[in-house]
Amino acid sequence: MGHFREDYTVSSLRRVDLAEDPVLQFQRWWDDWTAVDRYDAAACVLATATPDGRPSARYVLCRSFGERGFDIYTNLASRKGRELSANPHGAIVFGWLEANRQVRIEGVVDELEPDVVDDYWRSRPRGSRIGAWASDQSRILSDRDELDRRAAAMAEEFGADPALDADHPVPRPNDWGGYRLVPESYEFWQGRPDRLHDRFLYVRGADGSWSIDRLAP
Protein backbone atom coordinates (compact mmCIF):
# COMPACT_ATOMS: atom_id res chain seq x y z
CA MET A 1 0.00 0.00 0.00
CA GLY A 2 3.02 2.27 0.19
CA HIS A 3 2.44 3.59 -3.33
CA PHE A 4 -0.90 5.17 -2.40
CA ARG A 5 -0.22 8.82 -1.71
CA GLU A 6 -2.46 11.86 -1.35
CA ASP A 7 -1.21 15.44 -1.45
CA TYR A 8 -3.30 17.64 0.85
CA THR A 9 -3.85 21.05 -0.70
CA VAL A 10 -7.43 22.02 0.15
CA SER A 11 -6.86 24.52 2.96
CA SER A 12 -4.79 25.60 5.95
CA LEU A 13 -5.50 26.16 9.64
CA ARG A 14 -4.04 29.09 11.57
CA ARG A 15 -4.17 29.84 15.27
CA VAL A 16 -5.80 33.21 14.58
CA ASP A 17 -8.67 31.46 12.79
CA LEU A 18 -9.55 29.12 15.66
CA ALA A 19 -12.50 29.61 17.98
CA GLU A 20 -11.49 29.80 21.63
CA ASP A 21 -14.16 27.20 22.43
CA PRO A 22 -13.52 23.83 20.75
CA VAL A 23 -17.26 23.14 20.49
CA LEU A 24 -17.62 26.25 18.33
CA GLN A 25 -14.63 25.18 16.23
CA PHE A 26 -16.15 21.73 15.80
CA GLN A 27 -19.47 23.32 14.82
CA ARG A 28 -17.71 25.38 12.12
CA TRP A 29 -16.14 22.31 10.58
CA TRP A 30 -19.36 20.33 10.96
CA ASP A 31 -21.25 23.08 9.11
CA ASP A 32 -18.60 23.20 6.38
CA TRP A 33 -18.90 19.46 5.81
CA THR A 34 -22.69 19.19 5.95
CA ALA A 35 -23.05 22.13 3.56
CA VAL A 36 -21.51 20.09 0.72
CA ASP A 37 -23.48 16.91 1.61
CA ARG A 38 -20.77 14.43 0.60
CA TYR A 39 -21.56 11.65 3.07
CA ASP A 40 -22.82 11.21 6.60
CA ALA A 41 -21.08 13.78 8.79
CA ALA A 42 -22.30 11.95 11.89
CA ALA A 43 -20.20 8.86 11.12
CA CYS A 44 -17.22 8.63 13.44
CA VAL A 45 -14.88 6.03 14.91
CA LEU A 46 -15.39 5.27 18.60
CA ALA A 47 -12.40 3.70 20.36
CA THR A 48 -12.81 1.92 23.68
CA ALA A 49 -10.57 -0.36 25.73
CA THR A 50 -10.74 -3.07 28.34
CA PRO A 51 -9.40 -2.30 31.83
CA ASP A 52 -6.12 -4.00 30.89
CA GLY A 53 -5.71 -1.78 27.83
CA ARG A 54 -6.86 -3.96 24.93
CA PRO A 55 -8.42 -1.52 22.45
CA SER A 56 -11.28 -1.89 20.01
CA ALA A 57 -12.74 0.58 17.54
CA ARG A 58 -15.75 0.80 15.28
CA TYR A 59 -17.78 3.28 13.27
CA VAL A 60 -20.82 4.67 15.05
CA LEU A 61 -23.19 7.57 14.46
CA CYS A 62 -22.97 10.60 16.73
CA ARG A 63 -26.56 11.67 17.23
CA SER A 64 -25.98 14.98 19.01
CA PHE A 65 -23.15 17.15 20.25
CA GLY A 66 -22.74 20.34 22.24
CA GLU A 67 -21.18 21.80 25.34
CA ARG A 68 -22.05 18.69 27.37
CA GLY A 69 -20.47 16.22 24.97
CA PHE A 70 -21.04 13.79 22.10
CA ASP A 71 -23.91 11.29 22.27
CA ILE A 72 -24.13 7.81 20.76
CA TYR A 73 -26.71 5.05 21.19
CA THR A 74 -26.17 1.30 21.27
CA ASN A 75 -26.91 -2.04 22.85
CA LEU A 76 -25.41 -1.79 26.33
CA ALA A 77 -24.43 -5.47 26.22
CA SER A 78 -22.38 -5.01 23.03
CA ARG A 79 -18.60 -5.09 23.16
CA LYS A 80 -18.36 -1.31 23.31
CA GLY A 81 -21.02 -1.22 26.00
CA ARG A 82 -19.21 -3.79 28.11
CA GLU A 83 -15.90 -2.01 27.70
CA LEU A 84 -17.34 1.39 28.57
CA SER A 85 -18.98 -0.04 31.66
CA ALA A 86 -15.65 -1.45 32.83
CA ASN A 87 -13.44 1.41 31.61
CA PRO A 88 -15.42 4.65 31.09
CA HIS A 89 -12.90 6.41 28.85
CA GLY A 90 -13.03 6.71 25.09
CA ALA A 91 -12.01 8.57 21.97
CA ILE A 92 -13.98 9.62 18.92
CA VAL A 93 -12.49 10.45 15.52
CA PHE A 94 -14.38 12.29 12.79
CA GLY A 95 -12.69 11.95 9.40
CA TRP A 96 -13.94 14.38 6.77
CA LEU A 97 -11.36 13.20 4.29
CA GLU A 98 -12.35 15.07 1.15
CA ALA A 99 -11.84 18.28 3.13
CA ASN A 100 -8.50 16.91 4.42
CA ARG A 101 -9.80 17.28 7.97
CA GLN A 102 -9.87 15.13 11.07
CA VAL A 103 -11.08 15.82 14.60
CA ARG A 104 -9.99 13.61 17.48
CA ILE A 105 -11.81 13.91 20.82
CA GLU A 106 -10.85 12.15 24.05
CA GLY A 107 -12.66 12.09 27.36
CA VAL A 108 -14.64 10.28 29.99
CA VAL A 109 -17.85 8.50 29.05
CA ASP A 110 -21.11 8.62 31.00
CA GLU A 111 -24.25 6.59 30.43
CA LEU A 112 -27.10 8.79 29.20
CA GLU A 113 -30.13 9.46 31.38
CA PRO A 114 -33.16 7.23 30.60
CA ASP A 115 -35.36 10.15 29.55
CA VAL A 116 -32.75 11.29 27.00
CA VAL A 117 -32.52 7.75 25.63
CA ASP A 118 -36.31 7.44 25.50
CA ASP A 119 -36.63 10.66 23.50
CA TYR A 120 -34.14 9.43 20.92
CA TRP A 121 -35.66 5.93 20.87
CA ARG A 122 -39.04 7.36 19.93
CA SER A 123 -37.46 9.29 17.04
CA ARG A 124 -36.06 6.15 15.40
CA PRO A 125 -37.88 4.49 12.49
CA ARG A 126 -40.12 1.67 13.64
CA GLY A 127 -38.05 -0.85 11.70
CA SER A 128 -34.90 0.21 13.54
CA ARG A 129 -36.65 -0.16 16.89
CA ILE A 130 -37.80 -3.64 15.95
CA GLY A 131 -34.28 -4.42 14.77
CA ALA A 132 -32.92 -3.55 18.19
CA TRP A 133 -35.11 -6.27 19.67
CA ALA A 134 -34.02 -8.74 16.98
CA SER A 135 -30.28 -8.34 17.47
CA ASP A 136 -28.34 -9.34 20.57
CA GLN A 137 -25.47 -7.17 19.41
CA SER A 138 -22.01 -8.80 19.28
CA ARG A 139 -23.39 -12.29 20.05
CA ILE A 140 -22.21 -15.05 17.69
CA LEU A 141 -24.84 -16.14 15.12
CA SER A 142 -25.03 -19.50 13.41
CA ASP A 143 -25.89 -17.82 10.10
CA ARG A 144 -27.81 -14.89 8.57
CA ASP A 145 -31.03 -16.90 8.64
CA GLU A 146 -30.98 -16.90 12.43
CA LEU A 147 -31.02 -13.09 12.46
CA ASP A 148 -33.69 -12.91 9.76
CA ARG A 149 -35.93 -15.32 11.64
CA ARG A 150 -35.54 -13.28 14.81
CA ALA A 151 -36.33 -10.05 12.92
CA ALA A 152 -39.42 -11.61 11.36
CA ALA A 153 -40.62 -12.83 14.75
CA MET A 154 -40.18 -9.38 16.30
CA ALA A 155 -41.96 -7.74 13.36
CA GLU A 156 -44.83 -10.17 13.84
CA GLU A 157 -44.95 -9.47 17.59
CA PHE A 158 -44.85 -5.68 17.40
CA GLY A 159 -46.23 -5.03 13.92
CA ALA A 160 -44.04 -3.42 11.28
CA ASP A 161 -46.49 -0.78 10.01
CA PRO A 162 -45.31 2.72 11.07
CA ALA A 163 -48.98 3.69 11.42
CA LEU A 164 -49.05 1.58 14.58
CA ASP A 165 -46.77 4.03 16.41
CA ALA A 166 -49.59 6.19 17.73
CA ASP A 167 -51.32 3.44 19.70
CA HIS A 168 -48.76 0.62 19.78
CA PRO A 169 -45.23 2.02 20.08
CA VAL A 170 -42.31 -0.39 20.20
CA PRO A 171 -40.93 -0.35 23.76
CA ARG A 172 -37.25 0.23 24.40
CA PRO A 173 -35.29 -2.89 25.43
CA ASN A 174 -33.70 -2.69 28.87
CA ASP A 175 -30.26 -3.28 27.37
CA TRP A 176 -30.55 -0.51 24.77
CA GLY A 177 -29.22 2.89 25.81
CA GLY A 178 -26.68 5.57 25.12
CA TYR A 179 -23.41 7.13 26.15
CA ARG A 180 -22.04 10.65 26.25
CA LEU A 181 -18.35 11.28 25.72
CA VAL A 182 -17.45 14.33 27.82
CA PRO A 183 -14.40 15.87 26.13
CA GLU A 184 -11.15 16.49 27.96
CA SER A 185 -9.25 17.26 24.76
CA TYR A 186 -9.85 17.97 21.08
CA GLU A 187 -7.34 17.82 18.26
CA PHE A 188 -8.13 19.52 14.94
CA TRP A 189 -6.05 18.30 12.01
CA GLN A 190 -5.89 20.00 8.62
CA GLY A 191 -3.91 18.24 5.89
CA ARG A 192 -1.17 20.29 4.21
CA PRO A 193 1.36 19.63 1.42
CA ASP A 194 4.53 17.61 2.08
CA ARG A 195 3.02 16.12 5.26
CA LEU A 196 3.54 19.44 7.06
CA HIS A 197 0.01 19.38 8.42
CA ASP A 198 -1.65 21.87 10.76
CA ARG A 199 -2.58 20.37 14.15
CA PHE A 200 -4.07 22.19 17.13
CA LEU A 201 -4.75 20.62 20.52
CA TYR A 202 -7.36 21.96 22.95
CA VAL A 203 -7.02 20.72 26.55
CA ARG A 204 -9.57 21.47 29.24
CA GLY A 205 -8.16 22.82 32.49
CA ALA A 206 -9.42 22.22 36.02
CA ASP A 207 -11.34 25.51 35.88
CA GLY A 208 -13.12 24.50 32.66
CA SER A 209 -11.11 26.81 30.41
CA TRP A 210 -9.36 25.52 27.29
CA SER A 211 -5.69 25.86 26.37
CA ILE A 212 -4.74 25.74 22.69
CA ASP A 213 -1.37 24.57 21.37
CA ARG A 214 -0.01 23.90 17.90
CA LEU A 215 1.47 20.41 17.52
CA ALA A 216 4.20 19.29 15.17
CA PRO A 217 2.81 17.17 12.35
VEXLUMNU-615885 format. One record per residue (C-alpha): chain; x, y, z. Coordinates in steps of 0.2 Angstrom, whole numbers. Layout:
VEXLUMNU-615885
 chain    c1    c2    c3
     A     X     Y     Z
...
end
This chain:
VEXLUMNU-615885
 chain    c1    c2    c3
     A     0     0     0
     A    15    11     1
     A    12    18   -17
     A    -5    26   -12
     A    -1    44    -9
     A   -12    59    -7
     A    -6    77    -7
     A   -17    88     4
     A   -19   105    -3
     A   -37   110     1
     A   -34   123    15
     A   -24   128    30
     A   -27   131    48
     A   -20   145    58
     A   -21   149    76
     A   -29   166    73
     A   -43   157    64
     A   -48   146    78
     A   -62   148    90
     A   -57   149   108
     A   -71   136   112
     A   -68   119   104
     A   -86   116   102
     A   -88   131    92
     A   -73   126    81
     A   -81   109    79
     A   -97   117    74
     A   -89   127    61
     A   -81   112    53
     A   -97   102    55
     A  -106   115    46
     A   -93   116    32
     A   -95    97    29
     A  -113    96    30
     A  -115   111    18
     A  -108   100     4
     A  -117    85     8
     A  -104    72     3
     A  -108    58    15
     A  -114    56    33
     A  -105    69    44
     A  -111    60    59
     A  -101    44    56
     A   -86    43    67
     A   -74    30    75
     A   -77    26    93
     A   -62    19   102
     A   -64    10   118
     A   -53    -2   129
     A   -54   -15   142
     A   -47   -12   159
     A   -31   -20   154
     A   -29    -9   139
     A   -34   -20   125
     A   -42    -8   112
     A   -56    -9   100
     A   -64     3    88
     A   -79     4    76
     A   -89    16    66
     A  -104    23    75
     A  -116    38    72
     A  -115    53    84
     A  -133    58    86
     A  -130    75    95
     A  -116    86   101
     A  -114   102   111
     A  -106   109   127
     A  -110    93   137
     A  -102    81   125
     A  -105    69   111
     A  -120    56   111
     A  -121    39   104
     A  -134    25   106
     A  -131     7   106
     A  -135   -10   114
     A  -127    -9   132
     A  -122   -27   131
     A  -112   -25   115
     A   -93   -25   116
     A   -92    -7   117
     A  -105    -6   130
     A   -96   -19   141
     A   -79   -10   138
     A   -87     7   143
     A   -95     0   158
     A   -78    -7   164
     A   -67     7   158
     A   -77    23   155
     A   -65    32   144
     A   -65    34   125
     A   -60    43   110
     A   -70    48    95
     A   -62    52    78
     A   -72    61    64
     A   -63    60    47
     A   -70    72    34
     A   -57    66    21
     A   -62    75     6
     A   -59    91    16
     A   -42    85    22
     A   -49    86    40
     A   -49    76    55
     A   -55    79    73
     A   -50    68    87
     A   -59    70   104
     A   -54    61   120
     A   -63    60   137
     A   -73    51   150
     A   -89    42   145
     A  -106    43   155
     A  -121    33   152
     A  -136    44   146
     A  -151    47   157
     A  -166    36   153
     A  -177    51   148
     A  -164    56   135
     A  -163    39   128
     A  -182    37   128
     A  -183    53   118
     A  -171    47   105
     A  -178    30   104
     A  -195    37   100
     A  -187    46    85
     A  -180    31    77
     A  -189    22    62
     A  -201     8    68
     A  -190    -4    58
     A  -174     1    68
     A  -183    -1    84
     A  -189   -18    80
     A  -171   -22    74
     A  -165   -18    91
     A  -176   -31    98
     A  -170   -44    85
     A  -151   -42    87
     A  -142   -47   103
     A  -127   -36    97
     A  -110   -44    96
     A  -117   -61   100
     A  -111   -75    88
     A  -124   -81    76
     A  -125   -98    67
     A  -129   -89    50
     A  -139   -74    43
     A  -155   -85    43
     A  -155   -84    62
     A  -155   -65    62
     A  -168   -65    49
     A  -180   -77    58
     A  -178   -66    74
     A  -182   -50    65
     A  -197   -58    57
     A  -203   -64    74
     A  -201   -47    82
     A  -210   -39    67
     A  -224   -51    69
     A  -225   -47    88
     A  -224   -28    87
     A  -231   -25    70
     A  -220   -17    56
     A  -232    -4    50
     A  -227    14    55
     A  -245    18    57
     A  -245     8    73
     A  -234    20    82
     A  -248    31    89
     A  -257    17    99
     A  -244     3    99
     A  -226    10   100
     A  -212    -2   101
     A  -205    -2   119
     A  -186     1   122
     A  -176   -14   127
     A  -169   -13   144
     A  -151   -16   137
     A  -153    -3   124
     A  -146    14   129
     A  -133    28   126
     A  -117    36   131
     A  -110    53   131
     A   -92    56   129
     A   -87    72   139
     A   -72    79   131
     A   -56    82   140
     A   -46    86   124
     A   -49    90   105
     A   -37    89    91
     A   -41    98    75
     A   -30    91    60
     A   -29   100    43
     A   -20    91    29
     A    -6   101    21
     A     7    98     7
     A    23    88    10
     A    15    81    26
     A    18    97    35
     A     0    97    42
     A    -8   109    54
     A   -13   102    71
     A   -20   111    86
     A   -24   103   103
     A   -37   110   115
     A   -35   104   133
     A   -48   107   146
     A   -41   114   162
     A   -47   111   180
     A   -57   128   179
     A   -66   123   163
     A   -56   134   152
     A   -47   128   136
     A   -28   129   132
     A   -24   129   113
     A    -7   123   107
     A     0   120    90
     A     7   102    88
     A    21    96    76
     A    14    86    62
end
